[in-house]
C-alpha cells in the first residue's frame, strides 16, 4: 500500500486526467469510470491507497460541489414559473419510492424504523448526472427545472425523516430539545438565505476580480454546510441552499462560475466519485446471497419508484417522452443522500452490514444506469433544441460601446451574459462622437455605463417608448434583456404605455422564453424621469432609444445623454438602439403618422437655444 502523501496525490491527479480520456474512447460515462477506479485502487481492491481523512474530506467537498452547482445553475425565472410543478414532482419523487421502500422492507422482515429509514433513502436522490445535462446545454429545459425543483423538496423530506428517526427514542443517542433544534434551523436559514448573499454582494462590489469571487463562494459554501450540520441537518442540504442563495450573484456564464465549474468538475467531483468506489467491497457478491438479494430488491424498488414519479410528471405536465427519460435519469442516481442516510443508520445500529454493502452496490448500479439514461436523453433533447434554434436564428450582430473610459472587460462580460454573437466593441471619447457613430450605422447598438458589477444587479428598469414594438428588430433588443435577466436572476420592470405593454406581456409569456416582469405606466417619453423616483442602489437602468426616421423616434431622445449624466450617473445604465433597415427613411406604415415633438420639448429646446446664444454674446 502506498503511504507517501505526494505519491497518493500523484495517483489521484493522474486518475482525474486519464479516466475521462479512456471513458470517451470506450464510450462510457466518466462517472462510472471514476467509481470503477476507486474500487480497483481502494482497500477492497488492489489496496494501492487507503481512504484516509484527506480523501474523505476532499470527497465530501466534491459532494458539496455537486449540490452547490445545482443550486447556482437553477434558472430562477424558469423555476418560479415551474414552482407549482416542481412541488408536485417533489412529492411524487419522494412519496412513491418511500411507500414502495417501506412495503418491500417490511416484507424482507425489517422493523418499521428500519423500513421508514430505507424508504427515506429511496425517496432521496443526488444530481450526480447534472454535469451531463450542463455539458449538452439543456439545463434551461422545463423538465430539468422541474427535476431540480423536485430535488429540493425530496432531499429535504428525506433528511427530515432521517432527523426524526435519529432522534427517536429507539435510537440511543443524546439529542437536543426539539425547540432548540428548530431555532438553530431558523437561524441557519436566515444566515444562508439573507445574510450570506448580502455579504457576497459587498465583496463583489469592492473586489470584482473572479478569483476573489470564487473564494467568497467557496467560503460561504463550506460555512453553510457546517451550519447545516450544526442545526441537525445534512451538509449537502446546506450547500444546495447556499447555491440557491448565490444564484443571482453568480450568473451561469460569469467568470466566477467558470472557475467553480473548472475546479469542481476536474478535481473535487472526481475525488468524490473515487471515494465512493473505494467504499465498495465487491467480495460481498460471492460471500453469500443475503447481500445480493437485498441489493436487487433495493435497486428494483428505487428504479420503480423514480420511474413512476417521472411517468406521473410526464402525464401531469404534458411533457415529451424524452423529457420523462431525462427526469428519470436525473432523479434515480443516488450517492450523497444515500451515503448520508446509510452512514447514520449504520452508526446508530438501525442498519446492519448487509444493508450497508447492498447500499454501496446500489449506488454503483444506479449511478451507471442514470449516466447512460441522462446521456442519451440529454443528447436527444439537445438535438431537438438545436433544430428549433437553427430555425429561429437571427442576426445577433451588435455594436457595444462605452463613452469616455475604455471598459472592454465589462463590455465582454455583458456580451457573454447576453449571449451575443461576436459583437463589435468600441469606445468613444464623448457623447457627440458616440451618437455620430450610431447614426452612421444600421446595426443594433448599445451604450453601456458600468457603475457596479453586473452580478450585483437585483432589478432591471426598462423605459420603452411608444411604437417601440414596430421597430425592425425590436425582438432582438427584448431577447437581450430577457437573457440578461435570466443570467442575473433579476426582475424586470417595464415603463411604457398601455399598447406597448400588451405586446411586452405577450413576449414575456412565450413558452421556453419566459420573463418575470412587472409594468409601470409611462404615457410619453418626457415622463421617463419617473424612473429616477423608483430606482434603488442595485438597479440597472435600460433606455430603449431609436434613430431618426424610425417608428419610435422621439425628438426628446436628443436630450437623453444630458438626462443620464444628471440623474443616473451613480447607476449602471444602458442605451439600446434596435437595428435599422438599410435604405431610405422608414415611414410608420402601421400607424400612418409620425411622432411629433411634444410641447414640453419645444419649450426646452427654445430655452436651450436662448441659453447658448446668451453665452456666445
N, C-alpha and C positions, 0 to 999 in steps of 0.2 A: 504494500500500500504506500502511495506517495504521501509524504507528510510535509514536504517543503512548501511553504505558502506560495512562493513565486512559481514553483512548478505547477501547483494546483491552479493558480490564476492563468498560467500559460495554457493549460489544457482547456479551461473553460472558455478563454478568449478564442482559441483555435476552433473550438466546437461552434461558437456563435458565428465564426467566419465561414467554415466549410459546410456545416449542416444545410443551410439554405441552398448552397450551390448544388449539393448532391440531391436534395429533395426536388429541385427544379429539373434535374436530369432524369430522375426516375418517376417524376410526375406524382409525388405525394406531398401533402401539406407539410410545411416546415414544423408546424406544431407537433405533428406526430413524430417527426424526426428527432426533435429535442427530447421528447419523452422517452423514445427508444434508446437514445444515447444515455440518458440518465439511468435507465435500467442497466445498461451494459457497464457503465463505469462506477456505479454505486456499490454499496456494501453487499447488496443482494445479487450482484452480477460478477464482474471481474475484480471488484474491490480495489479499483485504482485509487479512488479518493473516498473519503467518508463525508457524510452530510453534517459537517460541523456547524458551529454557530454562525460563521461568516456566510456560508452558502445559504443557510436558513434565513438569515437576515436579508441578504440580497434577494433571495427568492420571495420573501414577504414584501419587499419593496416592489418587485415585479407584479405581484398580485394587486397591490395598491395602485400601481401604474395603470393596469387594465381598467380598474374601476374609475380612476381619475379621468382617463381618456374618454371613456364612455360618457361621463357626466359633462365634460367640457364640450364634446362634439355633438351633444343633443342640440338640434335646431330649436331654439326657444319659441320662435314664431310658429313653426310647424307643430311643436309639442303642445303649445297652448291650444292650437286648433284641434289637436287629437287627444286632449287630456281625458275627455269622456271615454273614448275608445280605449285609450291606454289603461284607464282604470278598470274597465270591463275585462280587457285581456289579462291584466294583472291578476284579477280574481280567478279567471279561467285557468291561468298558468300555475296558480298555487293550489286552488281548491281541488281540481280534478286529480293531479298527481298525489296530493295529500290524502284524498279519500281512497284512491286505489292503493296507495302505500300502506295506509292504516289497515285496510282489509287484508291485503296479502301478508302483512307482518303478523296479524292475529292468526291467520291460517298456518303460518310457519311455527306457531307456538310461543310467540313473544308476548310479554305483558303489555298493558295499554300504554305505559310510559314509553317503553322502547318503540312500540308501534307508532306512537304520535311523533317521536323524535325522528324516526325513519321517514314518516310522511312529510315532515318539515324538510328533511334533506331532499326528498324527491321534488318538493314544491319549489325549492331554490334552484337557481342556475347561474352560471358565470358567463359573461360575454367574452369568452375566450376567442371566439371566431370573429369578433368585431373588426380586428385588423384586416381580415379578408374583405369585409364589406368596404372598409375605408380604402383599401388598395384598388378596388374596382370603381370607386367613386359613386356608389349608390347609397351613401349614408343619409342622403336627404329624402330617400323614398319614404312614402307613407307607412309601409309595412315596417321599415326599420325604426321609425319614430314610435310606432305602436309597440314594437318589441322592447325598445329601450325604456319607454314609459312603463310598460308592464313589469320590466325587470325591477324598477324602483319599488313597486308595490310587493312583488313576490319575494324579493330578498328581505324587505322589511318585515313581512309577515313571518317568513321562515326564521329569521333571527329573533323575532319577538317570541315565537313558540319556544325557541332554544332558551331564551332568557327565563321564560316562565317555568319550563321543566327543570332548568338548572337550579332554580330557587324553590322547587317543590320539596315538601318535607321528606319525600323518599330519597332525595339526593342529600347525602351527608356533607353538606358544605355550609360554611358560615356566610350568611348574606346580610346585606344592609337592609334597613326597613324600606318598604315599597315607596313611601312618600319621599324619602331621601333620594332614591334612585330616580324617581320621576323628576325631582328638582334638578338632579345632575343632567338628565337628558334634556330638559328645557334649557339649562344653562349652556350645554354643548351646542344645541341647535342655534341658540342666539349668537354664539360666537362664530360658528361656521357660516351661517346664512346672512348675518347682519354685520358683524364687526370685521371679520376677515376680508370681505370684499372692499370695505372702506379703507382698511389698511393697505391692501394691494393697490387700490386706486391711487392712494397718496404716493406709494413707491413709484408707480408707473408715470405719474406726473412729474416727479422730481428726477427720476433716473429712467430715461426712455430706452436705454440700450437693451437688446434682447437677452443678454446674459444675466443681467440683474433681474429681469422679469422672470426668467427661468428659475433662478434661485429662490425668488419670492414664492412662486407657485409650489416648488418642491418643499419649502419650509412649511407652508400652510397645509400641504397635503399630509406631511408626517405629524404635524401638531393635531390636525383634525382626526387622524387615525388614532393617535394616542388618547385624545379626549373621548372618542367613541368607546374605547376600551375602558377608560376611567369611569364612564357612566353605565357600564354593564352591557354595552352593545359590542359589535364586532368592528375591527379596524377597517374592513373593506367597505362597510356602510359609511363610515366617516369619510373615507377617500372619495366615494361616489358623491356624497352630498357636497363635499368640497369642490369637486369638478362642476357640479351644477351651479354652485355659488360663483365660481370663476368663469362661467360660461360667457358672460357679456364682456369680460375684461380680456379674454384670450380668444380672439377670432380664430377660426379654423385655418385660415391662410396666413396668419401672422407669423413673424419670425420667432416669437416665443413658442408658439405651438409647433413650429418646425423643430425646434430644439427638444421639446418634450417628446415628440414622436421619434426623433432620431435616437435619443438616449434610451427611451423605453423599449422600442421595438428591436434595437440592436444589442442591448445589454441586459436590462433588468428582467424583461419578459422572458427571454430565452433562459436566463438563470432560474427563474421561477419554474419553467417547464422542466428543466433538467432536475430541479429539486423534487418535483412531483414524480418523475421517473425513478429517482433514487429511493423513494419510499416503497416502490412496488417490489414485492417478493414473489417472483414467478414460480418458486418452488411449491407454493401452496396449490398450484394447479394439479400436481400429481401426488400431493401428500394425503389427499382424501377427497371425498365427494361433497362434503358439507359446504366448504367454502365455495366450490364451483356452483353448486345448486343455488346457494344464496345469491351469488353474483348474477346468475342467469335470471333469477326472479327479480332482482333489483334493476337490472338493465331493461328487462321487458316492461316492468312497471313504469319506470321513468320514461321510456320511449312512448308507451301507450298514453300516459297522462299528458305529456307535452304535445304529442301529435294530435290528441283530441282537443287540446286547448287551441292549437294552430288552426285546426279544421273549423272549430266553432268561430274563431276570429274571422276566417275567410267567409263563412256563411253570414255572420252578423254584419260585417262591414263591406261586403261585396268586393273582396279582393280577388286578384288573379291567382291561378294555381301556383305560378312561380313565386308569388309573394307569400303564399302559405308555406311553400317549401323554405323560403328564406327565413320566415319567422320560426319555423321548426328547427332549422339549422342553428339559428342564433340562440334558441332558448333550451335546447336539450343538452348542450355541453355543460359539464359540471366540473368545478375544481375548487374555487375559493370558498364558496358557501358550503359545499360538501365537506371539504377539509376542515373548515371551522367547526361544523356540527359534529362530524365523526370524531374529531380530536377531543372536543369537550365531552362527548358521550363516552368515549373510551377512558378518558382520565377520571371521570366520575363514576365509572362502573356500570353505566347504562348499557353500553355496547361491549360485547366480547371480542376476542381477537379475530373470530371468523368474520364478523361484520366489518372490522377494520380492513382486513385483507380483501374482502369482497368489494368494499367501497373503493379501494385503490384500483382494483381491476375494472370496476365500473367506470371510473374516471378515464382510464386508458381507452376503453372501448367507445365511450360516448364522445370523448374528445376527437377520436379518429373519425367516427361517423359524422359528427357535427361539422368537422372540417370539410369532408367531401360534399355534404349536402349544401353547406354555405357556399363553398367554392363554385359548385355547379349553378345554384340558383342566382348567386350574385353575378356571375358571368352572363347568364341568360338575361337577367334584368338590365345589366349594363348595355348589352347589345340592343335591347328594345329602346332604352332611353337614348342611346346614341343615334338610332334611326330617327326618333322624334326630333331630337335636337338638330340633326342634319337637315330635316325638312323645314324647320323653323329658323334656320340660321340666318342671321342678319349681319350686315357690315358693322363691326364694332370699332371702326377707325375713329379715334378720339384725339383731340389736341388738349393736353393737360398743361396748365400754365400757373406760375406764381408771379406776383408783381412785387418788385423790389428785390428782396433777398432770394438767392437761388436755393430752393428746397427740393433738390432732386430726390433725396431719400424719402421724404414724405409723399411726393408725387408717385414714386414707385410703389410705396406701401398702399396708397389709395387705389392705384390701378390693380394691384393684386387682390385686394379685398373686394373690389368691384368687378373682378373677373373681366377686365377689358383686354381686348386682343391687340397687342402690340401698339399701344398709344404712342404719340409723339410728345416728348417732354420739352418744355422751354421755359424761359424766364425773361420777363421784360422789366426795364428799369422803372417805368411809371405807367399810370393807367392809360394815358393817351396812346402810347405805343401798343399796349395790350389790346385796346379796342380797335385800333387800326389793323392789327394783325388778324383779329377775329373777323372783322368786316370784310377783309380781303379773301377769306376762305369760306368754303361752304360746309366743311366737316363739322361734326359736333364738337363743341369746345367747353372747357371747364376751367375756371379760375379758382384756385384754392388758396385759402389763407389759414394755415395750421397754427392754432394758438395752443392746443394741447393734444396729446397723443390720441389717435382715433379710438384705441381700445378703452379709453376712459369716458367716451361719449355715452350718455344714458338716454338721450332723446334727440330726434331729428325733426326740426321745424322747417317746413317747406312752404314757400309762398308761390302759388301757381296763378298766373294772370288769366284773364278771360280769354277764351278761344285757344288756350294752350294745346288742348287735345286735337286741334285741327292742324297743328304743325306737322310737317312732312315726316319727322322721325321722333315724335314725342314719346312713343312707346320705348325707345332705347333709353331716353332720359329716365322714364319711370322704372325701367329694368335696372338701371344703375342704382337708383335709390333703394329699390327692393332688395337687391343683392347686398348692398352695403348694410342695410338694416338687418338682414339675416345674419351676416357675419358678426356684427356688433351686438346683436340681441337688443337693439334699441327700438323703441316705439316711435312711429312716425306720426306727426301731426300736420295735416294739410290745411293751409289757409287759402281759401278760394271761394268763388261764387257758387251759387246753387247748381247751375247747369254743369259746370266742370266737375263739381263734387260728385254728381251721379256717375260720370264717366270713370272717375277715380275709384269709386266704390266697386264698380264692375271689374276694373283691373285688379283690385286688391283681393277679390273673392275667387279668382280663377283657380281651378284645381291644379295643384302642383306648384303654383306660383303665388301662394297666399301671402298677404302682407297685413300685419297687425297695425291698424291705423285709426286715428280719430280725426275729426274735421272741425274747423272753425270758420265762421262766415267772414268773408272779405270781398265785398262787392267790387271795389275799384282798387287799382294798384296804389293809389295815393293813400290807402289805408294800410299799406304794408308795414308801417312803423308800429302797428298794434302788436307785432311780434315782439318788439323790444319790451313791452309791458309784461309779457308772459314767459319770457325766456329765463332760464336758470343758468347756473355757472357751467354745468356739464352738457349744455345743449349745442348741437351743430345746426347752423342756420344755412338753408339752401334757398336760393332765389332762382326761379326759372325765368330767364330772360329770352329775348328774341332779337334777331337782326331786323333792320328796316325793311319794309315791303313784305313782311311775313304776316300771317293771320293774327298772331297775338301781340304784335309790336305795339308798344305804347310809348309816346314821347317822354314820359317820365323815366323810362329806362336810362336816359342820358344822365339822370341825377343819381343813379344807383351808386357809383363809386364814392361820391361825396357822402351819401347816406351811410354807406358801410363804414367809412373811416370815422364818422362822427358818432355813430350809435352802436356799432358792432365790432369795434377794433379789439376788444378784450375777449371775443369769442371766435371759435373756428367757424368759418363760413365758406360757402361755395357759390359761384355764379355758373349756371349751366345754360348753354346755348344749343338748342336742338339743331340737327343737321338741316341745311337749307338746300332745296333743289337748285341745281345749276340752271343757268339760262336767264331769262328776263325776270322782272319783278313778279312776285306771286300775288295775284288778287285773291281775295277771300271769296271763293266761288260758293261756299256753303251758306254764307250769311248775306252776301250781296252788298256788303258795306265795308267801310274801312274804319279803323279805330281813330277817333278824333281826339285832339288834345283837350284835356279837361280844363274847366275854368280856373281851377287852382293852379294847374301847371302854367297856364298863360300868365297869371299874376306873378308866379315865382320867376318865370323866365324874364318878364319885363323888369322886375326888381333886380335880377342878376345883371341884365344889360345896363341898367342905370348905375349899379354899383361899379361895374367895370369902367364905364365911361367917366364916372366921377373920379376914380383912382388915376385915370390917364391924364386928367387935367393938371 
